[in-house]
Amino acid sequence: MQCSIFIGTSLDGFIARRDGSIDWLDYRSGQASPGEDFGYKAFFDTVDVLIMGRKTLETVLAFDLPKWPYGDKPIVVLSRTWKELPAGCPASVSLSDLSPAELVAKLAREGKRRAYIDGGTTIQSFFAAGLINDLTITRVPILLGEGIPLFDSLARETPLIHESTRAYDCGLVQSRYRVGRAEG
């Protein structure tokens, strides 16, 4: 099963402020052409399941959205502390305390072919398990100075193979990478 990342970062590599706020993501994306989603829908249409952490779900639930942003796409929320999901979660959301490797094996047995991995801690745990296949990182031209890094400390060096980079008129720069395999 393929595990993919699609995420935005500040130019200095943060995915959120220290308090978890992501208000800065609108810094330049608000200046984009109407309807521009930076390839998100095309990417999201290729995944069978979204795997996110508890904090990411809490962030999504706190947004004042007119409807659930993921449609009926299956979502697995990883948490070792929650025993049940919060009120307001659609039926497409489930909870798991499995390790990344166990969850990927389970989803593959269920016929899932590609997972979208979201949330800082979740991304880092999937990297540590050697499960990430590709990354799409969109850099927002803002320096936060501090915050929650996309990559805190990795267990091992991970070579990446550049596939493409696109600069948007509003200043965002998006790069796609495949994960290479370390020598030895």
HELIX and SHEET records of a PDB file:
HELIX    1   1 ASP A   23  LEU A   25  5                                   3    
HELIX    2   2 ASP A   26  SER A   29  1                                   4    
HELIX    3   3 TYR A   40  PHE A   44  1                                   5    
HELIX    4   4 ARG A   54  ALA A   62  1                                   9    
HELIX    5   5 PRO A  100  ARG A  109  1                                  10    
HELIX    6   6 GLY A  120  ALA A  128  1                                   9    
SHEET    1   A 8 VAL A  93  SER A  96  0                                        
SHEET    2   A 8 ILE A  75  LEU A  78  1                                        
SHEET    3   A 8 VAL A  49  GLY A  53  1                                        
SHEET    4   A 8 ARG A 114  ASP A 118  1                                        
SHEET    5   A 8 GLN A   2  SER A  10  1                                        
SHEET    6   A 8 ASP A 134  VAL A 140  1                                        
SHEET    7   A 8 VAL A 173  VAL A 179 -1                                        
SHEET    8   A 8 LEU A 160  ALA A 167 -1                                        
SHEET    1   B 2 PHE A  14  ALA A  16  0                                        
SHEET    2   B 2 ILE A 148  PRO A 149 -1                                        
END                                                                             
